Amino acid sequence: MLSTVRGQSRWSYKPEKGKLGAGYMKITEEIKVGTLNVACDGGKGHLGHPTVYLNLEEKGEVVCPYCSKKYIFDKSLAEHAAH
């Protein structure tokens, strides 16, 4: 027997969008960077989180899914780093 949720089979069920997910996380810190790729490990050594590699190319900013740090691309920092 195939289980159903709200009259839909479990294979076609699409949950309602609510206040969950990265778009609703409370930002803990904003960090300006001069690169479009960053690595985040939480910054707390052994108390941090697994290293994740984040890409800022699409929107120029990204939020770490573990610690909610927001990385923002700053073109002036990129130009400064190139010299």
Secondary structure as GFF3:
##gff-version 3
##sequence-region A 1 83
A	DSSP	beta_strand	4	5	.	.	.	ID=ss1
A	DSSP	beta_strand	8	9	.	.	.	ID=ss2
A	DSSP	three_ten_helix	22	24	.	.	.	ID=ss3
A	DSSP	beta_strand	29	33	.	.	.	ID=ss4
A	DSSP	beta_strand	37	40	.	.	.	ID=ss5
A	DSSP	three_ten_helix	45	47	.	.	.	ID=ss6
A	DSSP	beta_strand	52	55	.	.	.	ID=ss7
A	DSSP	beta_strand	61	63	.	.	.	ID=ss8
A	DSSP	beta_strand	69	73	.	.	.	ID=ss9
A	DSSP	alpha_helix	75	82	.	.	.	ID=ss10
###
